[in-house]
Each structure stands twice: as C-alpha cells, then as structure tokens.
Amino acid sequence: MEFEYKLFSKGVITIVSFKGRMSKESKELLLACQDEILKGPAEIVVLFFRDVSGVDMSVHRELTQIQQEIRKKSSKLFVTGLNSAMKQLLAEKGIIRLSEIKGGLEEILRTTV
C-alpha cells in the first residue's frame, strides 16, 4: 500500500493520520506533512499510526525530525495507533518517546481538550 497522510484540525488540535508503508519513497511526503503541520495553529498534535503497515529504517531521520519540529512549535505531541512490535522498535531506536505514546484518540481527547 502506498503511503499517504491526512490532517484533521479543529481548534487547538491537529490529528495526522498516516496510512501505508513509510519507506524511502515516502520521504518527500513526510517533509510536506511536516510543513503542513508547522503552518497550522495547533497547540496539540497527534500522530496517528493505526493504518501504518511498516516504518523502514530509511525514514527514521524524517520521522524524528517531524517530531522535533512539532515539539518546538507545539505545547504537546502525542503518538497513538502503533501496534506493539512497531512501538517497541521505534522506542528502542529512539524514534518515538514512550512518554508521548497514548492508548488511543479517545484517551488523548478526553485528557487534553
């Protein structure tokens, strides 16, 4: 499945839904996604990985960079929708922070908005 993303914004929250496999072919789309997030007014950004089939090593840098830039701009960043194997791999590699991982969108919306 080809990689794509969609942004949903309402008030201070932006949810970025990822779909497909993140691979070297996804790099430009990930950077476009970053630009789109940073142009918005979001104070809370949620990266939603539920429909991601895999994350190749070739995009670890871009995925880390997106999060760093969001942290600089936004007051809060959350990651959700990861399967357990992907969560473990990305956390071990330092790509995501365990403190930013939440159980689901409902939990994030209930506790932050």
C-alpha positions as a Markdown table, in Angstrom:
| # | Residue | x | y | z |
|---|---|---|---|---|
| 1 | Met | 0.0 | 0.0 | 0.0 |
| 2 | Glu | 1.3 | 3.4 | -1.0 |
| 3 | Phe | 2.0 | 5.9 | 1.8 |
| 4 | Glu | -0.3 | 8.8 | 2.4 |
| 5 | Tyr | -1.3 | 11.2 | 5.2 |
| 6 | Lys | -4.3 | 13.3 | 6.1 |
| 7 | Leu | -4.5 | 16.2 | 8.5 |
| 8 | Phe | -7.6 | 17.0 | 10.5 |
| 9 | Ser | -7.6 | 20.2 | 12.5 |
| 10 | Lys | -10.2 | 21.6 | 14.9 |
| 11 | Gly | -9.3 | 24.5 | 17.2 |
| 12 | Val | -6.1 | 23.8 | 19.0 |
| 13 | Ile | -5.7 | 20.2 | 18.0 |
| 14 | Thr | -4.4 | 18.6 | 14.8 |
| 15 | Ile | -4.6 | 14.9 | 14.1 |
| 16 | Val | -2.3 | 13.5 | 11.5 |
| 17 | Ser | -3.4 | 10.1 | 10.2 |
| 18 | Phe | -0.8 | 8.0 | 8.4 |
| 19 | Lys | -1.6 | 5.1 | 6.1 |
| 20 | Gly | 0.5 | 2.6 | 4.3 |
| 21 | Arg | 4.2 | 1.8 | 4.5 |
| 22 | Met | 6.7 | 4.5 | 5.4 |
| 23 | Ser | 9.7 | 3.9 | 3.1 |
| 24 | Lys | 12.3 | 5.9 | 1.2 |
| 25 | Glu | 9.6 | 6.8 | -1.3 |
| 26 | Ser | 7.7 | 8.5 | 1.5 |
| 27 | Lys | 10.4 | 11.0 | 2.4 |
| 28 | Glu | 9.1 | 13.9 | 0.4 |
| 29 | Leu | 5.5 | 13.3 | 1.6 |
| 30 | Leu | 6.7 | 13.2 | 5.3 |
| 31 | Leu | 8.5 | 16.5 | 4.8 |
| 32 | Ala | 5.4 | 18.0 | 3.1 |
| 33 | Cys | 3.4 | 16.7 | 6.1 |
| 34 | Gln | 5.8 | 18.4 | 8.5 |
| 35 | Asp | 5.5 | 21.8 | 6.6 |
| 36 | Glu | 1.7 | 21.5 | 6.7 |
| 37 | Ile | 1.6 | 20.8 | 10.4 |
| 38 | Leu | 4.0 | 23.7 | 11.2 |
| 39 | Lys | 1.9 | 26.2 | 9.2 |
| 40 | Gly | -1.2 | 25.4 | 11.2 |
| 41 | Pro | -2.2 | 26.9 | 14.6 |
| 42 | Ala | -2.1 | 23.6 | 16.5 |
| 43 | Glu | -1.1 | 23.5 | 20.1 |
| 44 | Ile | -1.7 | 19.8 | 20.4 |
| 45 | Val | -0.5 | 17.4 | 17.6 |
| 46 | Val | -1.5 | 13.7 | 17.5 |
| 47 | Leu | 0.4 | 11.4 | 15.1 |
| 48 | Phe | -2.0 | 8.5 | 14.4 |
| 49 | Phe | -0.2 | 5.4 | 13.1 |
| 50 | Arg | -3.2 | 2.9 | 13.1 |
| 51 | Asp | -3.1 | 2.3 | 9.4 |
| 52 | Val | 0.7 | 2.1 | 9.0 |
| 53 | Ser | 1.9 | -1.2 | 7.8 |
| 54 | Gly | 5.6 | -0.6 | 8.5 |
| 55 | Val | 8.3 | 2.0 | 9.0 |
| 56 | Asp | 11.5 | 1.4 | 7.1 |
| 57 | Met | 14.9 | 2.5 | 8.5 |
| 58 | Ser | 15.3 | 4.9 | 5.6 |
| 59 | Val | 12.7 | 7.3 | 7.0 |
| 60 | His | 13.7 | 7.2 | 10.7 |
| 61 | Arg | 15.5 | 10.5 | 10.3 |
| 62 | Glu | 12.5 | 12.2 | 8.8 |
| 63 | Leu | 10.1 | 10.8 | 11.3 |
| 64 | Thr | 12.4 | 12.0 | 14.1 |
| 65 | Gln | 12.7 | 15.4 | 12.5 |
| 66 | Ile | 8.9 | 15.9 | 12.2 |
| 67 | Gln | 8.5 | 15.2 | 15.9 |
| 68 | Gln | 11.4 | 17.6 | 16.9 |
| 69 | Glu | 9.9 | 20.4 | 14.9 |
| 70 | Ile | 6.4 | 19.8 | 16.3 |
| 71 | Arg | 7.8 | 19.9 | 19.9 |
| 72 | Lys | 9.5 | 23.2 | 19.1 |
| 73 | Lys | 6.2 | 24.7 | 17.9 |
| 74 | Ser | 3.5 | 22.9 | 19.8 |
| 75 | Ser | 3.0 | 22.6 | 23.5 |
| 76 | Lys | 2.0 | 18.9 | 23.3 |
| 77 | Leu | 2.8 | 15.9 | 21.0 |
| 78 | Phe | 1.1 | 12.5 | 21.2 |
| 79 | Val | 1.6 | 9.3 | 19.3 |
| 80 | Thr | -1.1 | 6.6 | 19.1 |
| 81 | Gly | -2.2 | 3.7 | 17.0 |
| 82 | Leu | 1.0 | 1.8 | 16.9 |
| 83 | Asn | 1.0 | -1.9 | 17.1 |
| 84 | Ser | 3.1 | -3.4 | 19.9 |
| 85 | Ala | 6.0 | -4.5 | 17.6 |
| 86 | Met | 6.2 | -1.1 | 15.8 |
| 87 | Lys | 6.0 | 0.7 | 19.2 |
| 88 | Gln | 8.8 | -1.4 | 20.6 |
| 89 | Leu | 11.1 | -1.0 | 17.6 |
| 90 | Leu | 10.6 | 2.8 | 17.3 |
| 91 | Ala | 11.0 | 3.3 | 21.0 |
| 92 | Glu | 14.2 | 1.2 | 21.1 |
| 93 | Lys | 15.7 | 3.2 | 18.2 |
| 94 | Gly | 14.8 | 6.5 | 19.9 |
| 95 | Ile | 12.4 | 7.5 | 17.1 |
| 96 | Ile | 9.5 | 8.0 | 19.5 |
| 97 | Arg | 9.3 | 8.8 | 23.2 |
| 98 | Leu | 7.4 | 6.4 | 25.4 |
| 99 | Ser | 6.1 | 9.4 | 27.4 |
| 100 | Glu | 4.2 | 10.6 | 24.3 |
| 101 | Ile | 2.6 | 7.3 | 23.4 |
| 102 | Lys | -1.1 | 7.1 | 24.4 |
| 103 | Gly | -3.6 | 4.3 | 24.2 |
| 104 | Gly | -5.9 | 5.9 | 21.7 |
| 105 | Leu | -7.5 | 9.0 | 20.3 |
| 106 | Glu | -10.3 | 8.9 | 22.8 |
| 107 | Glu | -7.9 | 9.0 | 25.7 |
| 108 | Ile | -6.0 | 11.9 | 24.2 |
| 109 | Leu | -9.1 | 13.9 | 23.5 |
| 110 | Arg | -10.6 | 13.2 | 27.0 |
| 111 | Thr | -7.4 | 14.2 | 28.9 |
| 112 | Thr | -6.2 | 17.2 | 26.8 |
| 113 | Val | -9.2 | 19.0 | 25.3 |
